Each structure stands twice: as structure tokens, then as C-alpha cells.
Amino acid sequence: GQNIDQPTEMTATEGAIVQINCTYQTSGFNGLFWYQQHAGEAPTFLSYNVLDGLEEKGRFSSFLSRSKGYSYLLLKELQMKDSASYLCAVKDSNYQLIWGAGTKLIIKP
Amino acid sequence: NAGVTQTPKFQVLKTGQSMTLQCAQDMNHEYMSWYRQDPGMGLRLIHYSVGAGITDQGEVPNGYNVSRSTTEDFPLRLLSAAPSQTSVYFCASSQGGEHQPQHFGDGTRLSIL
């Protein structure tokens, strides 16, 4: 079966750095997406990786290793507004998105 | 820019009732999809469409119907509501291309009593 694993919850301090991991086992791979979802709101797109390596976008970076079935989202200079769930999703061989359950990130002052 | 618009935002139904969740997008996106989101689980695909007149089943299609008569609209119909369909429903759209992100509506919070 297809599976996406993420930690359920993480806690970090304002101003610090946090890394959210995602491991996947899917039938084929056509890219990996990270989304942010604030409580009670819709998911919003953060990043896309299809080749190995690091993609940087401001305070957020995303890394992919296809051989290891592994990605992480790195958030720097954490702000209170970064408190949200972070969803990892992989596009499989049928170009359908398989979603992880999400990681709830709690930022403490 | 309206983006993806879902109505209603909240709905309470009794078991056995039917209803339609509306979804419209104004970005001329070909691909549209419906997901349900339940606590502790990832988003699960119910139905999707790659263009007007074309629909297909996702991971959890039972109990739901869809149609795509226009590029803009993609309604989801619950045929006979069951408590197991209590969930948050999201409609999403995207341009063609595997790298294109999905744009989500604000969701419909549905409770079946």
C-alpha cells in the first residue's frame, strides 16, 4: 500500500529553527508537495520538490531524497503565525496526490 | 480574485437526507477534485475531474456523486447521508502539469446526525 509518515506534533520556540520530516512509500513518484494549514482553514501551497536537493523560499526550505523516500521542511526564524499543521503529499504514478496526516507545529514564545 | 469558492460553509443533515456541496473556481483550471479531511488522517480523494464532461473516482467514492458540466463548477452530491460522512470537505483545483499546486476552497463542515 501507499504510505506517508509524518510526526503527529512538534513544539518549537519563537525565533528558533524546526525541521519537519516526511517519509513516503508510494507506487511511483512524480513530485512531493508541502502545504500549510492553519486550524479551521484550507491548506495553502508552500513548496514542490521533484529532484533531489534543497529548495529555498524565504524562511522555508524543503529537501528531497528520492532514493531514501524522504523529505523535510525546514522553517527558520520561527514566528507565532507559523503555528499550523504542515502536510506532506506525494504525487504517485497515476499523478494522484497521496497525503500524510500532517504535523501540528506549536510555537511557544 | 475569488479563487475556489465552496458553499455552504457549515451544514447539519439527518441520516438519509441528500444534499449538494457546491464548488466553483474562476481560474480556468482543468483539474478539480473533492477531498474529505478527518482527524488523524490525511486528505482522502473522493472524486476528481480532468476537464468538463470527465469525472473519475478517487480513493473513497462510495456514497458520493459528481458531475462536471462546465470548467468552473464541480458539485459533490451526497446521495443518502450517513454518520460516517461527517467530515470537512475540501474542493481543490489546479492547472495541468505535475508540478502545479492545488488551490483549495475554504471547506464545508458537514455533520450527519
gemmi code that builds the backbone of each chain (N, CA, C; Angstrom):
import gemmi

chains = {
    "A": [
        ("GLY", (0.821, -1.199, 0.000), (0.000, 0.000, 0.000), (0.847, 1.238, 0.000)),
        ("GLN", (0.211, 2.366, -0.168), (0.915, 3.634, -0.203), (0.847, 4.274, 1.176)),
        ("ASN", (1.946, 4.906, 1.571), (2.021, 5.422, 2.922), (2.890, 6.672, 2.993)),
        ("ILE", (2.398, 7.650, 3.732), (3.166, 8.864, 4.010), (3.220, 9.002, 5.530)),
        ("ASP", (4.417, 9.126, 6.084), (4.566, 9.244, 7.534), (5.153, 10.590, 7.920)),
        ("GLN", (4.506, 11.218, 8.878), (4.992, 12.479, 9.454), (4.776, 12.402, 10.959)),
        ("PRO", (5.599, 13.134, 11.742), (5.298, 13.191, 13.181), (3.959, 13.877, 13.396)),
        ("THR", (3.247, 13.438, 14.425), (1.916, 13.991, 14.683), (1.978, 15.429, 15.176)),
        ("GLU", (2.930, 15.704, 16.051), (3.004, 17.028, 16.668), (4.444, 17.369, 17.012)),
        ("MET", (4.784, 18.653, 16.874), (6.104, 19.140, 17.258), (5.937, 20.487, 17.959)),
        ("THR", (6.854, 20.781, 18.860), (6.840, 22.055, 19.567), (8.187, 22.741, 19.367)),
        ("ALA", (8.167, 24.045, 19.128), (9.399, 24.803, 18.936), (9.222, 26.191, 19.540)),
        ("THR", (10.330, 26.894, 19.665), (10.323, 28.212, 20.287), (10.405, 29.308, 19.237)),
        ("GLU", (9.720, 30.373, 19.482), (9.767, 31.534, 18.588), (11.207, 31.954, 18.335)),
        ("GLY", (11.532, 32.193, 17.058), (12.881, 32.596, 16.685), (13.814, 31.441, 16.367)),
        ("ALA", (13.423, 30.226, 16.716), (14.267, 29.050, 16.504), (14.059, 28.466, 15.100)),
        ("ILE", (14.690, 27.306, 14.869), (14.580, 26.565, 13.615), (13.937, 25.210, 13.911)),
        ("VAL", (13.072, 24.744, 13.028), (12.467, 23.428, 13.206), (12.478, 22.679, 11.885)),
        ("GLN", (12.679, 21.378, 11.973), (12.683, 20.513, 10.788), (11.567, 19.489, 10.921)),
        ("ILE", (10.684, 19.452, 9.934), (9.566, 18.509, 9.929), (9.854, 17.457, 8.864)),
        ("ASN", (9.921, 16.213, 9.286), (10.278, 15.124, 8.383), (9.066, 14.450, 7.772)),
        ("CYS", (9.288, 13.884, 6.606), (8.247, 13.150, 5.892), (8.908, 11.978, 5.169)),
        ("THR", (8.440, 10.777, 5.423), (8.919, 9.612, 4.684), (7.744, 9.027, 3.917)),
        ("TYR", (8.044, 8.482, 2.737), (6.954, 8.007, 1.896), (7.291, 6.685, 1.223)),
        ("GLN", (6.242, 5.918, 1.003), (6.320, 4.696, 0.208), (5.118, 4.742, -0.718)),
        ("THR", (5.378, 4.994, -1.986), (4.288, 5.150, -2.943), (4.587, 4.360, -4.212)),
        ("SER", (3.532, 4.110, -4.983), (3.697, 3.448, -6.274), (4.075, 4.525, -7.274)),
        ("GLY", (5.338, 4.721, -7.479), (5.818, 5.763, -8.373), (5.969, 7.090, -7.656)),
        ("PHE", (6.668, 8.000, -8.318), (6.912, 9.315, -7.715), (6.932, 10.363, -8.818)),
        ("ASN", (6.053, 11.352, -8.654), (6.012, 12.461, -9.610), (6.022, 13.800, -8.893)),
        ("GLY", (6.716, 13.838, -7.760), (6.873, 15.101, -7.063), (6.303, 15.064, -5.666)),
        ("LEU", (6.839, 15.913, -4.807), (6.407, 15.999, -3.417), (6.058, 17.439, -3.086)),
        ("PHE", (4.935, 17.620, -2.420), (4.428, 18.943, -2.071), (4.373, 19.095, -0.553)),
        ("TRP", (4.597, 20.312, -0.103), (4.332, 20.697, 1.281), (3.267, 21.798, 1.281)),
        ("TYR", (2.296, 21.624, 2.186), (1.238, 22.603, 2.366), (1.189, 23.004, 3.837)),
        ("GLN", (0.725, 24.219, 4.065), (0.479, 24.708, 5.423), (-1.027, 24.817, 5.627)),
        ("GLN", (-1.507, 24.402, 6.794), (-2.927, 24.511, 7.084), (-3.129, 25.052, 8.496)),
        ("HIS", (-3.611, 26.290, 8.604), (-3.982, 26.829, 9.900), (-5.308, 26.212, 10.322)),
        ("ALA", (-5.496, 26.119, 11.625), (-6.685, 25.478, 12.183), (-7.958, 26.109, 11.624)),
        ("GLY", (-8.834, 25.267, 11.122), (-10.107, 25.740, 10.597), (-10.035, 26.368, 9.223)),
        ("GLU", (-8.872, 26.287, 8.597), (-8.704, 26.905, 7.277), (-8.305, 25.868, 6.226)),
        ("ALA", (-8.190, 26.332, 4.987), (-7.813, 25.461, 3.885), (-6.295, 25.309, 3.811)),
        ("PRO", (-5.809, 24.199, 3.280), (-4.368, 24.074, 3.033), (-3.913, 25.084, 1.989)),
        ("THR", (-2.700, 25.609, 2.174), (-2.111, 26.508, 1.181), (-0.729, 25.987, 0.801)),
        ("PHE", (-0.383, 26.124, -0.453), (0.841, 25.571, -1.015), (2.082, 26.262, -0.471)),
        ("LEU", (3.087, 25.462, -0.097), (4.366, 26.005, 0.356), (5.497, 25.712, -0.634)),
        ("SER", (5.644, 24.420, -1.026), (6.809, 24.079, -1.835), (6.566, 22.808, -2.629)),
        ("TYR", (7.411, 22.646, -3.660), (7.355, 21.472, -4.528), (8.774, 21.008, -4.796)),
        ("ASN", (9.015, 19.696, -4.643), (10.314, 19.094, -4.988), (10.075, 17.901, -5.897)),
        ("VAL", (10.856, 17.816, -6.962), (10.798, 16.631, -7.814), (12.199, 16.047, -8.019)),
        ("LEU", (13.219, 16.887, -7.887), (14.608, 16.434, -7.974), (15.242, 16.465, -6.592)),
        ("ASP", (16.258, 15.641, -6.390), (16.954, 15.612, -5.106), (17.588, 16.963, -4.809)),
        ("GLY", (17.538, 17.323, -3.549), (18.216, 18.543, -3.150), (17.311, 19.471, -2.383)),
        ("LEU", (17.814, 20.658, -2.170), (17.170, 21.650, -1.327), (16.568, 22.761, -2.178)),
        ("GLU", (15.308, 23.091, -1.885), (14.644, 24.233, -2.496), (14.397, 25.261, -1.394)),
        ("GLU", (14.906, 26.482, -1.605), (14.765, 27.507, -0.575), (13.796, 28.583, -1.038)),
        ("LYS", (12.911, 28.969, -0.094), (11.928, 30.002, -0.404), (11.738, 30.831, 0.850)),
        ("GLY", (12.561, 31.864, 0.971), (12.454, 32.732, 2.145), (12.845, 31.999, 3.414)),
        ("ARG", (11.981, 32.031, 4.423), (12.282, 31.368, 5.701), (12.071, 29.850, 5.611)),
        ("PHE", (11.413, 29.403, 4.549), (11.092, 27.991, 4.403), (11.996, 27.342, 3.356)),
        ("SER", (12.452, 26.123, 3.655), (13.217, 25.328, 2.699), (12.658, 23.913, 2.716)),
        ("SER", (12.749, 23.227, 1.583), (12.311, 21.835, 1.526), (13.376, 21.015, 0.836)),
        ("PHE", (13.619, 19.828, 1.396), (14.662, 18.931, 0.903), (14.037, 17.620, 0.465)),
        ("LEU", (14.622, 17.013, -0.566), (14.134, 15.727, -1.061), (15.296, 14.780, -1.323)),
        ("SER", (15.117, 13.516, -0.888), (15.992, 12.420, -1.291), (15.096, 11.310, -1.822)),
        ("ARG", (15.063, 11.144, -3.130), (14.186, 10.129, -3.735), (14.658, 8.714, -3.402)),
        ("SER", (15.969, 8.501, -3.331), (16.477, 7.155, -3.044), (16.095, 6.697, -1.639)),
        ("LYS", (15.947, 7.642, -0.724), (15.585, 7.307, 0.656), (14.089, 7.472, 0.916)),
        ("GLY", (13.340, 7.969, -0.045), (11.912, 8.202, 0.180), (11.695, 9.168, 1.322)),
        ("TYR", (12.413, 10.289, 1.294), (12.479, 11.174, 2.463), (12.497, 12.628, 2.030)),
        ("SER", (11.771, 13.423, 2.796), (11.776, 14.864, 2.596), (11.713, 15.537, 3.959)),
        ("TYR", (12.165, 16.756, 4.020), (11.917, 17.562, 5.215), (11.604, 18.989, 4.823)),
        ("LEU", (10.854, 19.637, 5.702), (10.549, 21.058, 5.593), (11.263, 21.757, 6.728)),
        ("LEU", (12.063, 22.754, 6.397), (12.846, 23.490, 7.390), (12.266, 24.890, 7.521)),
        ("LEU", (11.898, 25.253, 8.731), (11.363, 26.580, 8.988), (12.343, 27.333, 9.879)),
        ("LYS", (12.803, 28.486, 9.413), (13.769, 29.284, 10.163), (13.078, 30.497, 10.778)),
        ("GLU", (13.744, 31.066, 11.793), (13.252, 32.306, 12.429), (11.759, 32.208, 12.707)),
        ("LEU", (11.409, 31.186, 13.447), (10.003, 30.887, 13.668), (9.239, 32.075, 14.257)),
        ("GLN", (8.028, 32.235, 13.730), (7.126, 33.275, 14.221), (5.864, 32.602, 14.748)),
        ("MET", (5.143, 33.300, 15.601), (3.928, 32.724, 16.188), (2.935, 32.328, 15.097)),
        ("LYS", (2.919, 33.080, 14.003), (1.967, 32.791, 12.928), (2.296, 31.491, 12.195)),
        ("ASP", (3.482, 30.913, 12.465), (3.843, 29.634, 11.854), (3.170, 28.458, 12.563)),
        ("SER", (2.497, 28.716, 13.673), (1.735, 27.668, 14.344), (0.631, 27.199, 13.397)),
        ("ALA", (0.719, 25.943, 12.981), (-0.187, 25.409, 11.956), (0.132, 23.935, 11.797)),
        ("SER", (-0.654, 23.270, 10.969), (-0.304, 21.907, 10.551), (0.394, 21.975, 9.213)),
        ("TYR", (1.376, 21.088, 9.031), (2.148, 21.036, 7.791), (1.921, 19.671, 7.154)),
        ("LEU", (1.418, 19.699, 5.926), (1.007, 18.488, 5.231), (2.006, 18.150, 4.136)),
        ("CYS", (2.418, 16.901, 4.111), (3.301, 16.377, 3.070), (2.436, 15.553, 2.118)),
        ("ALA", (2.638, 15.713, 0.817), (1.848, 14.966, -0.157), (2.734, 14.557, -1.328)),
        ("VAL", (2.577, 13.335, -1.794), (3.365, 12.799, -2.904), (2.456, 12.497, -4.078)),
        ("LYS", (2.887, 12.878, -5.264), (2.131, 12.557, -6.470), (2.628, 11.200, -6.972)),
        ("ASP", (1.702, 10.224, -7.082), (2.122, 8.861, -7.409), (2.178, 8.632, -8.915)),
        ("SER", (2.312, 7.376, -9.317), (2.477, 7.052, -10.741), (1.236, 7.405, -11.561)),
        ("ASN", (0.077, 7.502, -10.902), (-1.162, 7.907, -11.578), (-1.399, 9.407, -11.476)),
        ("TYR", (-0.407, 10.111, -10.983), (-0.470, 11.562, -10.803), (-1.540, 11.978, -9.791)),
        ("GLN", (-1.863, 11.063, -8.876), (-2.775, 11.384, -7.784), (-1.951, 11.733, -6.551)),
        ("LEU", (-2.442, 12.691, -5.771), (-1.751, 13.083, -4.549), (-2.108, 12.145, -3.409)),
        ("ILE", (-1.074, 11.620, -2.745), (-1.245, 10.833, -1.528), (-0.795, 11.723, -0.372)),
        ("TRP", (-1.658, 11.901, 0.620), (-1.411, 12.870, 1.680), (-1.022, 12.210, 2.992)),
        ("GLY", (-0.076, 12.816, 3.684), (0.193, 12.459, 5.053), (-0.868, 13.078, 5.955)),
        ("ALA", (-0.901, 12.606, 7.215), (-1.901, 13.102, 8.171), (-1.572, 14.489, 8.693)),
        ("GLY", (-0.355, 14.959, 8.422), (0.009, 16.302, 8.846), (0.747, 16.339, 10.169)),
        ("THR", (1.587, 17.351, 10.335), (2.319, 17.590, 11.583), (1.834, 18.902, 12.169)),
        ("LYS", (1.301, 18.831, 13.387), (0.861, 20.054, 14.060), (2.058, 20.692, 14.747)),
        ("LEU", (2.383, 21.911, 14.336), (3.533, 22.628, 14.895), (3.034, 23.683, 15.877)),
        ("ILE", (3.508, 23.577, 17.098), (3.146, 24.533, 18.150), (4.358, 25.402, 18.421)),
        ("ILE", (4.172, 26.711, 18.318), (5.253, 27.657, 18.581), (5.020, 28.302, 19.945)),
        ("LYS", (6.033, 28.237, 20.795), (5.939, 28.843, 22.119), (6.800, 30.098, 22.173)),
        ("PRO", (6.323, 31.125, 22.907), (7.095, 32.373, 22.973), (8.403, 32.175, 23.744)),
    ],
    "B": [
        ("ASN", (-9.900, 38.498, -6.680), (-9.719, 37.103, -7.074), (-10.455, 36.168, -6.135)),
        ("ALA", (-11.555, 35.539, -6.621), (-12.310, 34.663, -5.753), (-11.565, 33.346, -5.552)),
        ("GLY", (-10.916, 32.800, -6.577), (-10.216, 31.523, -6.440), (-11.203, 30.376, -6.482)),
        ("VAL", (-11.215, 29.551, -5.431), (-12.122, 28.416, -5.305), (-13.149, 28.751, -4.235)),
        ("THR", (-14.421, 28.719, -4.601), (-15.498, 29.078, -3.682), (-16.352, 27.864, -3.381)),
        ("GLN", (-16.508, 27.556, -2.101), (-17.338, 26.445, -1.666), (-18.521, 26.960, -0.870)),
        ("THR", (-19.678, 26.371, -1.115), (-20.857, 26.650, -0.299), (-21.621, 25.358, -0.053)),
        ("PRO", (-22.265, 25.199, 1.118), (-22.205, 26.119, 2.258), (-20.927, 25.928, 3.056)),
        ("LYS", (-20.680, 26.749, 4.060), (-19.519, 26.589, 4.929), (-19.811, 25.584, 6.032)),
        ("PHE", (-21.042, 25.521, 6.472), (-21.460, 24.591, 7.521), (-22.796, 23.981, 7.124)),
        ("GLN", (-23.016, 22.715, 7.492), (-24.289, 22.075, 7.223), (-24.490, 20.938, 8.194)),
        ("VAL", (-25.728, 20.824, 8.706), (-26.107, 19.688, 9.534), (-27.229, 18.952, 8.817)),
        ("LEU", (-27.078, 17.664, 8.659), (-28.071, 16.832, 7.984), (-28.524, 15.705, 8.905)),
        ("LYS", (-29.687, 15.186, 8.594), (-30.128, 13.971, 9.265), (-29.783, 12.765, 8.391)),
        ("THR", (-29.566, 11.627, 9.024), (-29.280, 10.399, 8.281), (-30.354, 10.164, 7.221)),
        ("GLY", (-29.888, 9.865, 6.004), (-30.802, 9.583, 4.909), (-31.110, 10.772, 4.017)),
        ("GLN", (-30.826, 11.978, 4.488), (-31.057, 13.158, 3.656), (-30.000, 13.233, 2.557)),
        ("SER", (-30.338, 13.948, 1.504), (-29.377, 14.175, 0.426), (-29.085, 15.668, 0.342)),
        ("MET", (-27.935, 15.994, -0.206), (-27.614, 17.396, -0.419), (-26.457, 17.515, -1.399)),
        ("THR", (-26.273, 18.727, -1.900), (-25.188, 19.008, -2.840), (-24.270, 20.067, -2.256)),
        ("LEU", (-22.984, 19.766, -2.237), (-21.968, 20.751, -1.876), (-21.494, 21.418, -3.173)),
        ("GLN", (-21.513, 22.745, -3.163), (-21.152, 23.467, -4.381), (-19.680, 23.855, -4.375)),
        ("CYS", (-19.072, 23.842, -5.553), (-17.681, 24.282, -5.725), (-17.567, 24.986, -7.063)),
        ("ALA", (-16.992, 26.171, -7.061), (-16.772, 26.918, -8.294), (-15.397, 27.553, -8.242)),
        ("GLN", (-14.721, 27.567, -9.413), (-13.418, 28.230, -9.496), (-13.403, 29.147, -10.712)),
        ("ASP", (-12.680, 30.254, -10.571), (-12.648, 31.259, -11.645), (-11.254, 31.407, -12.229)),
        ("MET", (-10.437, 30.357, -12.125), (-9.054, 30.414, -12.601), (-8.861, 29.640, -13.907)),
        ("ASN", (-9.956, 29.137, -14.473), (-9.913, 28.369, -15.709), (-9.051, 27.106, -15.578)),
        ("HIS", (-9.070, 26.526, -14.373), (-8.307, 25.305, -14.143), (-9.046, 24.104, -14.712)),
        ("GLU", (-8.291, 23.201, -15.345), (-8.895, 22.000, -15.905), (-9.159, 20.935, -14.829)),
        ("TYR", (-8.235, 20.834, -13.878), (-8.310, 19.764, -12.885), (-9.038, 20.248, -11.641)),
        ("MET", (-10.055, 19.488, -11.222), (-10.748, 19.776, -9.966), (-10.940, 18.485, -9.194)),
        ("SER", (-11.001, 18.610, -7.879), (-11.110, 17.417, -7.049), (-11.854, 17.730, -5.760)),
        ("TRP", (-12.387, 16.682, -5.153), (-13.032, 16.754, -3.850), (-12.285, 15.838, -2.884)),
        ("TYR", (-12.006, 16.374, -1.692), (-11.368, 15.619, -0.628), (-12.254, 15.678, 0.618)),
        ("ARG", (-12.059, 14.688, 1.485), (-12.564, 14.795, 2.835), (-11.388, 14.722, 3.793)),
        ("GLN", (-11.502, 15.469, 4.891), (-10.431, 15.509, 5.883), (-11.017, 15.122, 7.241)),
        ("ASP", (-10.479, 14.054, 7.788), (-10.915, 13.544, 9.080), (-9.750, 13.578, 10.061)),
        ("PRO", (-10.045, 13.742, 11.353), (-8.967, 13.845, 12.365), (-8.020, 12.655, 12.310)),
        ("GLY", (-6.710, 12.959, 12.330), (-5.707, 11.903, 12.363), (-5.456, 11.222, 11.043)),
        ("MET", (-6.089, 11.713, 9.989), (-5.917, 11.088, 8.684), (-5.528, 12.146, 7.659)),
        ("GLY", (-4.869, 11.707, 6.609), (-4.569, 12.618, 5.514), (-5.812, 12.913, 4.698)),
        ("LEU", (-5.721, 13.925, 3.873), (-6.803, 14.211, 2.941), (-7.035, 12.981, 2.065)),
        ("ARG", (-8.313, 12.643, 1.876), (-8.635, 11.483, 1.035), (-9.462, 11.946, -0.161)),
        ("LEU", (-9.048, 11.490, -1.329), (-9.672, 11.899, -2.577), (-10.983, 11.151, -2.781)),
        ("ILE", (-12.047, 11.921, -3.036), (-13.364, 11.314, -3.242), (-13.619, 11.106, -4.738)),
        ("HIS", (-13.607, 12.187, -5.477), (-13.773, 12.175, -6.935), (-12.909, 13.291, -7.513)),
        ("TYR", (-12.574, 13.150, -8.789), (-11.839, 14.202, -9.457), (-12.273, 14.312, -10.909)),
        ("SER", (-11.842, 15.422, -11.525), (-12.197, 15.669, -12.919), (-11.010, 16.338, -13.610)),
        ("VAL", (-10.691, 15.866, -14.803), (-9.579, 16.454, -15.560), (-10.071, 17.426, -16.620)),
        ("GLY", (-11.378, 17.642, -16.672), (-11.933, 18.609, -17.612), (-13.436, 18.458, -17.679)),
        ("ALA", (-14.089, 19.432, -18.299), (-15.547, 19.399, -18.424), (-15.982, 18.106, -19.104)),
        ("GLY", (-16.992, 17.466, -18.510), (-17.537, 16.235, -19.050), (-16.816, 14.974, -18.652)),
        ("ILE", (-15.725, 15.107, -17.867), (-14.906, 13.951, -17.478), (-14.781, 13.901, -15.956)),
        ("THR", (-15.213, 12.801, -15.369), (-15.040, 12.612, -13.928), (-14.532, 11.196, -13.666)),
        ("ASP", (-13.918, 11.017, -12.508), (-13.404, 9.700, -12.153), (-13.406, 9.559, -10.634)),
        ("GLN", (-13.381, 8.306, -10.180), (-13.420, 8.022, -8.753), (-12.036, 8.126, -8.140)),
        ("GLY", (-12.032, 8.580, -6.882), (-10.807, 8.596, -6.114), (-10.770, 7.423, -5.157)),
        ("GLU", (-10.167, 7.660, -4.001), (-9.948, 6.600, -3.016), (-11.230, 6.197, -2.285)),
        ("VAL", (-12.126, 7.171, -2.007), (-13.316, 6.903, -1.188), (-14.576, 7.439, -1.865)),
        ("PRO", (-14.990, 6.876, -3.016), (-16.113, 7.451, -3.762), (-17.508, 7.026, -3.316)),
        ("ASN", (-17.595, 5.954, -2.517), (-18.916, 5.397, -2.207), (-19.783, 6.373, -1.427)),
        ("GLY", (-21.027, 6.544, -1.923), (-21.961, 7.436, -1.266), (-21.975, 8.847, -1.824)),
        ("TYR", (-21.103, 9.085, -2.817), (-20.973, 10.425, -3.406), (-21.053, 10.341, -4.931)),
        ("ASN", (-21.659, 11.382, -5.517), (-21.660, 11.530, -6.967), (-21.142, 12.919, -7.326)),
        ("VAL", (-20.565, 13.020, -8.517), (-20.125, 14.324, -9.019), (-20.511, 14.455, -10.483)),
        ("SER", (-20.477, 15.691, -10.971), (-20.646, 15.985, -12.392), (-19.795, 17.200, -12.711)),
        ("ARG", (-19.448, 17.346, -13.970), (-18.617, 18.498, -14.397), (-19.148, 18.950, -15.755)),
        ("SER", (-20.213, 19.738, -15.703), (-20.830, 20.210, -16.942), (-20.110, 21.435, -17.494)),
        ("THR", (-19.419, 22.170, -16.639), (-18.655, 23.340, -17.084), (-17.255, 23.282, -16.474)),
        ("THR", (-16.327, 24.054, -16.995), (-14.983, 24.117, -16.420), (-15.019, 24.673, -15.001)),
        ("GLU", (-15.946, 25.600, -14.743), (-15.962, 26.334, -13.483), (-16.536, 25.549, -12.311)),
        ("ASP", (-17.535, 24.697, -12.548), (-18.306, 24.120, -11.448), (-18.086, 22.620, -11.292)),
        ("PHE", (-18.032, 22.189, -10.030), (-17.812, 20.770, -9.755), (-18.554, 20.415, -8.467)),
        ("PRO", (-19.875, 20.222, -8.535), (-20.652, 19.923, -7.331), (-20.480, 18.479, -6.865)),
        ("LEU", (-20.573, 18.303, -5.558), (-20.500, 16.976, -4.935), (-21.850, 16.666, -4.301)),
        ("ARG", (-22.424, 15.537, -4.654), (-23.738, 15.149, -4.146), (-23.618, 13.984, -3.170)),
        ("LEU", (-24.212, 14.175, -1.997), (-24.366, 13.065, -1.058), (-25.733, 12.465, -1.311)),
        ("LEU", (-25.768, 11.204, -1.610), (-27.000, 10.573, -2.074), (-27.948, 10.270, -0.920)),
        ("SER", (-27.430, 9.695, 0.160), (-28.216, 9.352, 1.346), (-27.255, 9.438, 2.525)),
        ("ALA", (-27.260, 10.571, 3.197), (-26.230, 10.870, 4.191), (-26.184, 9.836, 5.311)),
        ("ALA", (-24.944, 9.515, 5.710), (-24.711, 8.579, 6.808), (-23.770, 9.236, 7.825)),
        ("PRO", (-23.873, 8.884, 9.104), (-22.979, 9.497, 10.107), (-21.497, 9.381, 9.750)),
        ("SER", (-21.106, 8.332, 9.021), (-19.704, 8.153, 8.627), (-19.238, 9.226, 7.634)),
        ("GLN", (-20.175, 9.973, 7.093), (-19.818, 11.044, 6.163), (-19.633, 12.388, 6.862)),
        ("THR", (-19.765, 12.403, 8.171), (-19.432, 13.594, 8.939), (-17.951, 13.887, 8.753)),
        ("SER", (-17.633, 15.078, 8.243), (-16.256, 15.374, 7.889), (-16.152, 16.835, 7.456)),
        ("VAL", (-14.940, 17.241, 7.139), (-14.717, 18.520, 6.474), (-14.384, 18.209, 5.020)),
        ("TYR", (-15.102, 18.837, 4.119), (-14.939, 18.573, 2.695), (-14.253, 19.769, 2.024)),
        ("PHE", (-13.200, 19.463, 1.265), (-12.478, 20.494, 0.528), (-12.551, 20.217, -0.961)),
        ("CYS", (-12.808, 21.282, -1.691), (-12.716, 21.259, -3.145), (-11.396, 21.920, -3.524)),
        ("ALA", (-10.744, 21.407, -4.558), (-9.464, 21.975, -4.988), (-9.407, 21.999, -6.503)),
        ("SER", (-8.613, 22.924, -7.036), (-8.421, 22.979, -8.479), (-6.960, 23.254, -8.779)),
        ("SER", (-6.535, 22.877, -9.978), (-5.160, 23.165, -10.387), (-5.074, 23.205, -11.902)),
        ("GLN", (-4.018, 23.841, -12.375), (-3.700, 23.796, -13.793), (-3.133, 22.428, -14.122)),
        ("GLY", (-3.057, 22.096, -15.395), (-2.422, 20.853, -15.801), (-0.932, 20.893, -15.536)),
        ("GLY", (-0.305, 19.737, -15.417), (1.132, 19.688, -15.134), (1.379, 19.166, -13.747)),
        ("GLU", (2.332, 18.192, -13.640), (2.514, 17.523, -12.349), (3.083, 18.429, -11.283)),
        ("HIS", (3.683, 19.575, -11.668), (4.279, 20.451, -10.678), (3.313, 21.513, -10.168)),
        ("GLN", (2.134, 21.554, -10.749), (1.194, 22.600, -10.388), (0.530, 22.298, -9.038)),
        ("PRO", (0.525, 23.264, -8.131), (-0.104, 23.036, -6.820), (-1.616, 23.109, -6.914)),
        ("GLN", (-2.263, 22.503, -5.955), (-3.716, 22.599, -5.877), (-4.098, 23.829, -5.053)),
        ("HIS", (-5.174, 24.473, -5.478), (-5.744, 25.616, -4.769), (-7.034, 25.137, -4.124)),
        ("PHE", (-7.141, 25.356, -2.820), (-8.265, 24.829, -2.068), (-9.307, 25.886, -1.758)),
        ("GLY", (-10.570, 25.441, -1.723), (-11.633, 26.260, -1.155), (-11.549, 26.249, 0.356)),
        ("ASP", (-12.408, 27.049, 1.003), (-12.362, 27.186, 2.461), (-12.963, 25.995, 3.201)),
        ("GLY", (-13.587, 25.079, 2.486), (-14.114, 23.883, 3.124), (-15.572, 23.995, 3.526)),
        ("THR", (-16.204, 22.820, 3.607), (-17.570, 22.697, 4.125), (-17.524, 21.732, 5.293)),
        ("ARG", (-17.975, 22.217, 6.456), (-18.006, 21.373, 7.655), (-19.378, 20.733, 7.753)),
        ("LEU", (-19.433, 19.425, 7.559), (-20.682, 18.700, 7.438), (-20.845, 17.738, 8.610)),
        ("SER", (-21.997, 17.838, 9.285), (-22.324, 16.917, 10.374), (-23.579, 16.153, 10.008)),
        ("ILE", (-23.519, 14.831, 10.171), (-24.672, 13.977, 9.891), (-25.144, 13.370, 11.217)),
        ("LEU", (-26.385, 13.655, 11.568), (-26.909, 13.181, 12.859), (-27.707, 11.892, 12.697)),
    ],
}
model = gemmi.Model(1)
for chain_id, residues in chains.items():
    chain = gemmi.Chain(chain_id)
    for i, (resn, *xyz) in enumerate(residues, 1):
        res = gemmi.Residue()
        res.name, res.seqid = resn, gemmi.SeqId(i, " ")
        for name, pos in zip(("N", "CA", "C"), xyz):
            atom = gemmi.Atom()
            atom.name, atom.element = name, gemmi.Element(name[0])
            atom.pos, atom.b_iso = gemmi.Position(*pos), 0.0
            res.add_atom(atom)
        chain.add_residue(res)
    model.add_chain(chain)
structure = gemmi.Structure()
structure.add_model(model)
structure.setup_entities()
